[in-house]
Amino acid sequence: MREADLYDVIRSPVITEKATMASEFNQVVFNVTKTATKTDIKQAVEKLFNVKVIAVNTLVRKGKKKRFRGRLGQQSDVKKAIVTLVDGHSIDITTGLG
């Protein structure tokens, strides 16, 4: 996989209360592209952050229906990946990829 493709697989880290609680168990949550497979996500995280990945779990959050100024709209579906790291490895998502 090319270096540019690695950056296309992982869109952004998820910074929520639940994602912060998961970091206590050596897990990091990322928004990923809808077409990304678990092996693609594992390769991208290992090469971009220089860590060892044990497991990758994925989920798709379906887009919600929302109203804006009386008009009905639809949010996009979002695919998330929960990445479990080997003990001793960690990712500081607040610093960025640099």
CNS distance restraints for C-alpha pairs under 8 A (distance, minus, plus):
assign (resid   1 and name CA) (resid   5 and name CA) 6.45 0.50 0.50
assign (resid   1 and name CA) (resid   6 and name CA) 7.05 0.50 0.50
assign (resid   2 and name CA) (resid   6 and name CA) 6.63 0.50 0.50
assign (resid   3 and name CA) (resid   7 and name CA) 6.99 0.50 0.50
assign (resid   4 and name CA) (resid   8 and name CA) 6.67 0.50 0.50
assign (resid   5 and name CA) (resid   9 and name CA) 6.46 0.50 0.50
assign (resid   6 and name CA) (resid  10 and name CA) 6.95 0.50 0.50
assign (resid   6 and name CA) (resid  43 and name CA) 7.88 0.50 0.50
assign (resid   6 and name CA) (resid  44 and name CA) 4.91 0.50 0.50
assign (resid   6 and name CA) (resid  48 and name CA) 7.39 0.50 0.50
assign (resid   7 and name CA) (resid  11 and name CA) 7.22 0.50 0.50
assign (resid   7 and name CA) (resid  44 and name CA) 7.48 0.50 0.50
assign (resid   8 and name CA) (resid  33 and name CA) 7.43 0.50 0.50
assign (resid   9 and name CA) (resid  32 and name CA) 5.64 0.50 0.50
assign (resid   9 and name CA) (resid  33 and name CA) 5.60 0.50 0.50
assign (resid   9 and name CA) (resid  36 and name CA) 6.18 0.50 0.50
assign (resid   9 and name CA) (resid  40 and name CA) 7.25 0.50 0.50
assign (resid   9 and name CA) (resid  41 and name CA) 6.59 0.50 0.50
assign (resid   9 and name CA) (resid  44 and name CA) 6.98 0.50 0.50
assign (resid  10 and name CA) (resid  30 and name CA) 6.68 0.50 0.50
assign (resid  10 and name CA) (resid  31 and name CA) 6.31 0.50 0.50
assign (resid  10 and name CA) (resid  32 and name CA) 4.64 0.50 0.50
assign (resid  10 and name CA) (resid  33 and name CA) 6.76 0.50 0.50
assign (resid  10 and name CA) (resid  41 and name CA) 7.21 0.50 0.50
assign (resid  10 and name CA) (resid  44 and name CA) 7.35 0.50 0.50
assign (resid  11 and name CA) (resid  30 and name CA) 7.18 0.50 0.50
assign (resid  11 and name CA) (resid  31 and name CA) 5.43 0.50 0.50
assign (resid  11 and name CA) (resid  32 and name CA) 5.16 0.50 0.50
assign (resid  11 and name CA) (resid  33 and name CA) 6.81 0.50 0.50
assign (resid  12 and name CA) (resid  30 and name CA) 5.69 0.50 0.50
assign (resid  12 and name CA) (resid  31 and name CA) 5.24 0.50 0.50
assign (resid  12 and name CA) (resid  32 and name CA) 7.21 0.50 0.50
assign (resid  13 and name CA) (resid  28 and name CA) 7.87 0.50 0.50
assign (resid  13 and name CA) (resid  29 and name CA) 6.02 0.50 0.50
assign (resid  13 and name CA) (resid  30 and name CA) 4.25 0.50 0.50
assign (resid  13 and name CA) (resid  31 and name CA) 6.02 0.50 0.50
assign (resid  13 and name CA) (resid  93 and name CA) 6.72 0.50 0.50
assign (resid  14 and name CA) (resid  19 and name CA) 6.62 0.50 0.50
assign (resid  14 and name CA) (resid  29 and name CA) 5.45 0.50 0.50
assign (resid  14 and name CA) (resid  30 and name CA) 5.29 0.50 0.50
assign (resid  14 and name CA) (resid  31 and name CA) 6.47 0.50 0.50
assign (resid  15 and name CA) (resid  19 and name CA) 6.04 0.50 0.50
assign (resid  15 and name CA) (resid  20 and name CA) 6.81 0.50 0.50
assign (resid  15 and name CA) (resid  29 and name CA) 7.92 0.50 0.50
assign (resid  16 and name CA) (resid  20 and name CA) 6.13 0.50 0.50
assign (resid  17 and name CA) (resid  21 and name CA) 6.30 0.50 0.50
assign (resid  18 and name CA) (resid  22 and name CA) 6.30 0.50 0.50
assign (resid  19 and name CA) (resid  23 and name CA) 6.48 0.50 0.50
assign (resid  19 and name CA) (resid  28 and name CA) 6.85 0.50 0.50
assign (resid  19 and name CA) (resid  29 and name CA) 6.09 0.50 0.50
assign (resid  20 and name CA) (resid  24 and name CA) 7.35 0.50 0.50
assign (resid  21 and name CA) (resid  25 and name CA) 7.78 0.50 0.50
assign (resid  22 and name CA) (resid  26 and name CA) 6.93 0.50 0.50
assign (resid  22 and name CA) (resid  27 and name CA) 5.35 0.50 0.50
assign (resid  22 and name CA) (resid  28 and name CA) 6.88 0.50 0.50
assign (resid  23 and name CA) (resid  27 and name CA) 4.79 0.50 0.50
assign (resid  23 and name CA) (resid  28 and name CA) 5.91 0.50 0.50
assign (resid  25 and name CA) (resid  84 and name CA) 7.97 0.50 0.50
assign (resid  26 and name CA) (resid  84 and name CA) 5.83 0.50 0.50
assign (resid  26 and name CA) (resid  85 and name CA) 5.48 0.50 0.50
assign (resid  26 and name CA) (resid  86 and name CA) 7.30 0.50 0.50
assign (resid  26 and name CA) (resid  87 and name CA) 6.95 0.50 0.50
assign (resid  26 and name CA) (resid  89 and name CA) 7.85 0.50 0.50
assign (resid  26 and name CA) (resid  90 and name CA) 6.91 0.50 0.50
assign (resid  27 and name CA) (resid  82 and name CA) 6.46 0.50 0.50
assign (resid  27 and name CA) (resid  83 and name CA) 5.40 0.50 0.50
assign (resid  27 and name CA) (resid  84 and name CA) 4.41 0.50 0.50
assign (resid  27 and name CA) (resid  85 and name CA) 6.12 0.50 0.50
assign (resid  28 and name CA) (resid  82 and name CA) 5.77 0.50 0.50
assign (resid  28 and name CA) (resid  83 and name CA) 5.22 0.50 0.50
assign (resid  28 and name CA) (resid  84 and name CA) 6.63 0.50 0.50
assign (resid  28 and name CA) (resid  85 and name CA) 7.92 0.50 0.50
assign (resid  28 and name CA) (resid  91 and name CA) 7.55 0.50 0.50
assign (resid  29 and name CA) (resid  80 and name CA) 6.87 0.50 0.50
assign (resid  29 and name CA) (resid  81 and name CA) 5.65 0.50 0.50
assign (resid  29 and name CA) (resid  82 and name CA) 4.54 0.50 0.50
assign (resid  29 and name CA) (resid  83 and name CA) 6.21 0.50 0.50
assign (resid  30 and name CA) (resid  80 and name CA) 5.63 0.50 0.50
assign (resid  30 and name CA) (resid  81 and name CA) 5.28 0.50 0.50
assign (resid  30 and name CA) (resid  82 and name CA) 6.64 0.50 0.50
assign (resid  30 and name CA) (resid  83 and name CA) 7.89 0.50 0.50
assign (resid  31 and name CA) (resid  78 and name CA) 7.06 0.50 0.50
assign (resid  31 and name CA) (resid  79 and name CA) 5.95 0.50 0.50
assign (resid  31 and name CA) (resid  80 and name CA) 4.51 0.50 0.50
assign (resid  31 and name CA) (resid  81 and name CA) 6.37 0.50 0.50
assign (resid  32 and name CA) (resid  36 and name CA) 6.78 0.50 0.50
assign (resid  32 and name CA) (resid  41 and name CA) 7.87 0.50 0.50
assign (resid  32 and name CA) (resid  78 and name CA) 7.82 0.50 0.50
assign (resid  32 and name CA) (resid  79 and name CA) 5.68 0.50 0.50
assign (resid  32 and name CA) (resid  80 and name CA) 5.70 0.50 0.50
assign (resid  32 and name CA) (resid  81 and name CA) 6.65 0.50 0.50
assign (resid  33 and name CA) (resid  79 and name CA) 6.47 0.50 0.50
assign (resid  34 and name CA) (resid  78 and name CA) 7.29 0.50 0.50
assign (resid  34 and name CA) (resid  79 and name CA) 5.63 0.50 0.50
assign (resid  36 and name CA) (resid  40 and name CA) 5.99 0.50 0.50
assign (resid  36 and name CA) (resid  41 and name CA) 6.58 0.50 0.50
assign (resid  37 and name CA) (resid  41 and name CA) 6.30 0.50 0.50
assign (resid  38 and name CA) (resid  42 and name CA) 6.13 0.50 0.50
assign (resid  38 and name CA) (resid  56 and name CA) 5.96 0.50 0.50
assign (resid  38 and name CA) (resid  57 and name CA) 7.34 0.50 0.50
assign (resid  38 and name CA) (resid  58 and name CA) 7.35 0.50 0.50
assign (resid  39 and name CA) (resid  43 and name CA) 6.15 0.50 0.50
assign (resid  40 and name CA) (resid  44 and name CA) 6.14 0.50 0.50
assign (resid  41 and name CA) (resid  45 and name CA) 6.17 0.50 0.50
assign (resid  41 and name CA) (resid  56 and name CA) 7.51 0.50 0.50
assign (resid  41 and name CA) (resid  81 and name CA) 7.76 0.50 0.50
assign (resid  42 and name CA) (resid  46 and name CA) 6.12 0.50 0.50
assign (resid  42 and name CA) (resid  53 and name CA) 6.48 0.50 0.50
assign (resid  42 and name CA) (resid  55 and name CA) 7.82 0.50 0.50
assign (resid  42 and name CA) (resid  56 and name CA) 6.72 0.50 0.50
assign (resid  42 and name CA) (resid  83 and name CA) 7.79 0.50 0.50
assign (resid  43 and name CA) (resid  47 and name CA) 6.09 0.50 0.50
assign (resid  44 and name CA) (resid  48 and name CA) 5.90 0.50 0.50
assign (resid  45 and name CA) (resid  49 and name CA) 5.76 0.50 0.50
assign (resid  45 and name CA) (resid  50 and name CA) 7.49 0.50 0.50
assign (resid  45 and name CA) (resid  51 and name CA) 7.25 0.50 0.50
assign (resid  45 and name CA) (resid  53 and name CA) 7.69 0.50 0.50
assign (resid  46 and name CA) (resid  50 and name CA) 5.17 0.50 0.50
assign (resid  46 and name CA) (resid  51 and name CA) 5.00 0.50 0.50
assign (resid  46 and name CA) (resid  52 and name CA) 5.79 0.50 0.50
assign (resid  46 and name CA) (resid  53 and name CA) 6.57 0.50 0.50
assign (resid  47 and name CA) (resid  51 and name CA) 7.47 0.50 0.50
assign (resid  48 and name CA) (resid  97 and name CA) 7.67 0.50 0.50
assign (resid  49 and name CA) (resid  91 and name CA) 6.95 0.50 0.50
assign (resid  49 and name CA) (resid  97 and name CA) 7.73 0.50 0.50
assign (resid  51 and name CA) (resid  85 and name CA) 7.29 0.50 0.50
assign (resid  51 and name CA) (resid  86 and name CA) 7.87 0.50 0.50
assign (resid  51 and name CA) (resid  89 and name CA) 5.93 0.50 0.50
assign (resid  51 and name CA) (resid  90 and name CA) 7.19 0.50 0.50
assign (resid  51 and name CA) (resid  91 and name CA) 7.88 0.50 0.50
assign (resid  52 and name CA) (resid  85 and name CA) 5.98 0.50 0.50
assign (resid  52 and name CA) (resid  86 and name CA) 5.75 0.50 0.50
assign (resid  52 and name CA) (resid  89 and name CA) 6.98 0.50 0.50
assign (resid  53 and name CA) (resid  83 and name CA) 6.95 0.50 0.50
assign (resid  53 and name CA) (resid  84 and name CA) 5.96 0.50 0.50
assign (resid  53 and name CA) (resid  85 and name CA) 4.53 0.50 0.50
assign (resid  53 and name CA) (resid  86 and name CA) 5.95 0.50 0.50
assign (resid  54 and name CA) (resid  83 and name CA) 7.75 0.50 0.50
assign (resid  54 and name CA) (resid  84 and name CA) 5.55 0.50 0.50
assign (resid  54 and name CA) (resid  85 and name CA) 5.46 0.50 0.50
assign (resid  54 and name CA) (resid  86 and name CA) 5.91 0.50 0.50
assign (resid  55 and name CA) (resid  83 and name CA) 6.02 0.50 0.50
assign (resid  55 and name CA) (resid  84 and name CA) 5.18 0.50 0.50
assign (resid  55 and name CA) (resid  85 and name CA) 7.31 0.50 0.50
assign (resid  56 and name CA) (resid  81 and name CA) 6.50 0.50 0.50
assign (resid  56 and name CA) (resid  82 and name CA) 5.76 0.50 0.50
assign (resid  56 and name CA) (resid  83 and name CA) 4.64 0.50 0.50
assign (resid  56 and name CA) (resid  84 and name CA) 6.30 0.50 0.50
assign (resid  57 and name CA) (resid  81 and name CA) 5.62 0.50 0.50
assign (resid  57 and name CA) (resid  82 and name CA) 5.07 0.50 0.50
assign (resid  57 and name CA) (resid  83 and name CA) 6.50 0.50 0.50
assign (resid  58 and name CA) (resid  79 and name CA) 7.07 0.50 0.50
assign (resid  58 and name CA) (resid  80 and name CA) 5.64 0.50 0.50
assign (resid  58 and name CA) (resid  81 and name CA) 4.39 0.50 0.50
assign (resid  58 and name CA) (resid  82 and name CA) 6.18 0.50 0.50
assign (resid  59 and name CA) (resid  79 and name CA) 5.74 0.50 0.50
assign (resid  59 and name CA) (resid  80 and name CA) 5.42 0.50 0.50
assign (resid  59 and name CA) (resid  81 and name CA) 6.57 0.50 0.50
assign (resid  60 and name CA) (resid  77 and name CA) 6.81 0.50 0.50
assign (resid  60 and name CA) (resid  78 and name CA) 5.64 0.50 0.50
assign (resid  60 and name CA) (resid  79 and name CA) 4.32 0.50 0.50
assign (resid  60 and name CA) (resid  80 and name CA) 6.26 0.50 0.50
assign (resid  61 and name CA) (resid  77 and name CA) 5.74 0.50 0.50
assign (resid  61 and name CA) (resid  78 and name CA) 5.20 0.50 0.50
assign (resid  61 and name CA) (resid  79 and name CA) 6.25 0.50 0.50
assign (resid  61 and name CA) (resid  80 and name CA) 7.69 0.50 0.50
assign (resid  62 and name CA) (resid  76 and name CA) 7.26 0.50 0.50
assign (resid  62 and name CA) (resid  77 and name CA) 4.60 0.50 0.50
assign (resid  62 and name CA) (resid  78 and name CA) 6.61 0.50 0.50
assign (resid  63 and name CA) (resid  74 and name CA) 6.31 0.50 0.50
assign (resid  63 and name CA) (resid  75 and name CA) 4.53 0.50 0.50
assign (resid  63 and name CA) (resid  76 and name CA) 4.75 0.50 0.50
assign (resid  63 and name CA) (resid  77 and name CA) 4.43 0.50 0.50
assign (resid  63 and name CA) (resid  78 and name CA) 7.16 0.50 0.50
assign (resid  64 and name CA) (resid  74 and name CA) 5.89 0.50 0.50
assign (resid  64 and name CA) (resid  75 and name CA) 5.32 0.50 0.50
assign (resid  64 and name CA) (resid  76 and name CA) 7.65 0.50 0.50
assign (resid  65 and name CA) (resid  72 and name CA) 6.93 0.50 0.50
assign (resid  65 and name CA) (resid  73 and name CA) 5.73 0.50 0.50
assign (resid  65 and name CA) (resid  74 and name CA) 4.60 0.50 0.50
assign (resid  65 and name CA) (resid  75 and name CA) 6.35 0.50 0.50
assign (resid  66 and name CA) (resid  72 and name CA) 5.91 0.50 0.50
assign (resid  66 and name CA) (resid  73 and name CA) 5.26 0.50 0.50
assign (resid  66 and name CA) (resid  74 and name CA) 6.09 0.50 0.50
assign (resid  66 and name CA) (resid  75 and name CA) 7.26 0.50 0.50
assign (resid  67 and name CA) (resid  71 and name CA) 5.37 0.50 0.50
assign (resid  67 and name CA) (resid  72 and name CA) 4.56 0.50 0.50
assign (resid  67 and name CA) (resid  73 and name CA) 5.84 0.50 0.50
assign (resid  68 and name CA) (resid  72 and name CA) 6.57 0.50 0.50
assign (resid  68 and name CA) (resid  73 and name CA) 7.13 0.50 0.50
assign (resid  85 and name CA) (resid  89 and name CA) 6.27 0.50 0.50
assign (resid  85 and name CA) (resid  90 and name CA) 7.01 0.50 0.50
assign (resid  92 and name CA) (resid  96 and name CA) 7.69 0.50 0.50
